[in-house]
Amino acid sequence: MKNKLQYLFLCFTLILFSACATIQPEPFASGNTGELVSQLEANLATAKSNQVDVLAPGLFNDAQSAFMKAKQGLDKGIKLTDIQEYVAQGSASLKKAEEIAQVSRTILGETNKARDKALKVGADKLGEPYMKVENQYLELNMAIENDNMSYAQKNAAEVQAAFRELEIMAIKNSAIGKARQMMADAKKANVQKTAPTAYEDALQALMDADAYIGQNLYEADTISQKAAHAEFMARRMMSISESGDKFKEMTPEASALYVESLLARLGKTMNAGDLRDKSINAQLSAMTGTVETLGQKNQSIEKDNQAYQDQIAALEQQLIGLKGYSREQEAAKEKLAAERAFNEKFNKVQRLFQSDEAEVYKQGGQMVIRMRGIQFPVGKATLTPENYTLLSKVQQAIGIFGQPTVIIEGHTDSTGSVQTNQELSQKRAEAVKTYLVANNTLPANRIRATGYGPSRPLAPETTPEGRAMNRRIDVLITPSQVQ
């Protein structure tokens, strides 16, 4: 019943929208004509960031066309009244586009969510498969624009399912695309004949990864592990194939001597002595015993080290209890210990990142991770799979501090309006927060996302390099007082 009433309400709304066949320009406000053209441009940019261009494509194009006429007229110096008329028409079309977009959001709610998820993982990079579904989606919105809601409702589920398939396809393409290509190249080279067992092992690893992704789309860490394993098995397959070709060209004696030389090098490194007069199994057994002995020695050293650490801790406790040991000295010692612990964690975090991935530095009592390597599509806040490796390292960095407080800061360059950049930086910061919370990095109440737009530049905006440096995401980690 509720859905039926909602449907009737939407029908009534669209009837009101279409009651006037011609969009009436809004009354023109007084003010500088150039400023009004600029304001219309800013409003179009904001509407586009809210996806009005796809939710009401026809009306948005009308508004865009009117704006272009106004802008060209301003450049050519035509009558101000004509420019003002174009701006008024554009504003009226944009207003109605936003109204229709709201209706589309209601009718195509689940379809829009499926599309957003597909775009988030880079489905738009799939080319023709994506464009086919995107055109079907635009047809739904154009139907709503033309007061044909029945068509949109009838076909929404089909388009929703198609976006779901694109999402799966994009995630698989990003995660196991390289392994797939390696297997395809191997098949062309007839590796399945020269190394059939290794080929089947690699193919099974790829199939396992493919099947897992299909059932667990958002388990980023496990997907990354399975994809890495599939690539490893593909490389192993190629190595075995190459070794097989090499052994095929050798005599039995040459093969035995080659294996003997490899074992001899390993035995020399382990100080296992000259074992060449033993069988291969005997040599391996001897070297295995040497490794086990070394492992036992290492365990003994670790135990001794722990004992020494315990003795040091006991002595420190005794010092605290000595007569005359002042509170100031104790506080200084605790501060020194805290700083030492922070520095150790800071060093661990620094080692996680390559120079082109992130810059890690201290800022007062905080640690800052400036993510240089994070990439967003132009004008969007979509996290693509290319960012998952870097974000996984950020998760590890946060985990080193236990349960800290984290602030995600979004920053943009000054291209475009301040308002648009402010909203974009906020959405990008929130996208990173959503990823961290979804992957159980920290509870949502321990992570805050803040957008600063272009207000905190690191470099002048006069060069592309400077603007690129100013487009960034900073992660500020504040350790908990109780570790």
Helices and strands as residue ranges (DSSP letters): H 2-18, H 33-49, H 52-55, H 57-76, H 80-107, H 109-120, G 123-126, H 128-145, H 149-188, H 191-194, H 196-215, H 220-248, H 252-269, H 280-321, H 327-352, E 358-363, E 366-371, G 385-387, H 388-400, E 405-411, H 418-438, G 444-446, E 447-451, H 464-470, E 472-478
